[in-house]
């Protein structure tokens, strides 16, 4: 399995998608697989799919100044 390195933390992508369960439903896989992505990165084919269906979740993180 090839892991795609992105400029954004996989945890942020998964959280922006609604969490582990919602991401698993979107990809039609088990939540346990998505949990592994949090540690190992998002597999290349899945990342490519997610970038097509939800490009917004790959936007850079913008830090707000107080």
C-alpha positions as CSV (number, residue, x, y, z in Angstrom):
1,X,0.0,0.0,0.0
2,X,1.4,3.4,-1.0
3,X,0.9,6.3,1.5
4,X,0.4,9.7,0.0
5,X,2.3,12.5,1.8
6,X,0.3,15.6,1.9
7,X,1.0,19.0,3.3
8,X,-1.8,18.6,5.8
9,X,-2.0,16.3,8.8
10,X,-4.3,13.3,8.1
11,X,-6.0,13.9,11.5
12,X,-7.1,17.3,10.2
13,X,-8.5,15.8,7.0
14,X,-10.4,13.1,8.9
15,X,-11.7,15.6,11.4
16,X,-12.8,18.0,8.6
17,X,-14.7,15.1,7.0
18,X,-16.7,14.6,10.2
19,X,-14.5,12.1,12.1
20,X,-13.5,8.5,11.7
21,X,-17.0,7.1,11.2
22,X,-18.1,9.6,8.6
23,X,-14.8,9.2,6.7
24,X,-15.2,5.5,6.7
25,X,-18.8,5.8,5.4
26,X,-17.7,8.1,2.6
27,X,-15.0,5.6,1.6
28,X,-17.2,2.6,2.2
29,X,-14.6,1.0,4.5
30,X,-14.5,0.0,8.2
31,X,-13.8,2.8,10.8
32,X,-10.7,0.8,12.0
33,X,-9.0,1.3,8.7
34,X,-9.5,5.1,9.0
35,X,-8.2,5.0,12.5
36,X,-5.0,3.5,11.1
37,X,-4.7,6.5,8.7
38,X,-4.4,8.8,11.7
39,X,-1.1,7.1,12.5
40,X,0.2,5.8,9.2
41,X,-1.1,8.5,6.7
42,X,-3.9,8.3,4.1
43,X,-3.3,5.7,1.4
44,X,-2.5,7.3,-2.0
45,X,-5.7,6.0,-3.8
46,X,-7.9,7.1,-0.9
47,X,-6.3,10.5,-0.7
48,X,-6.7,11.0,-4.5
49,X,-10.4,10.1,-4.1
50,X,-11.0,12.4,-1.2
51,X,-9.3,15.3,-3.0
52,X,-11.8,14.8,-5.9
53,X,-15.0,14.5,-3.7
54,X,-14.0,16.9,-0.9
55,X,-11.1,19.2,-2.0
56,X,-12.1,21.7,0.7
57,X,-10.8,19.4,3.4
58,X,-7.2,19.7,2.0
59,X,-7.1,23.5,2.3
60,X,-4.2,24.7,4.4
61,X,-4.8,25.3,8.0
62,X,-5.1,29.0,8.8
63,X,-4.1,30.0,12.2
64,X,-6.1,32.9,13.7
65,X,-4.5,35.6,15.7
66,X,-6.2,36.7,18.8
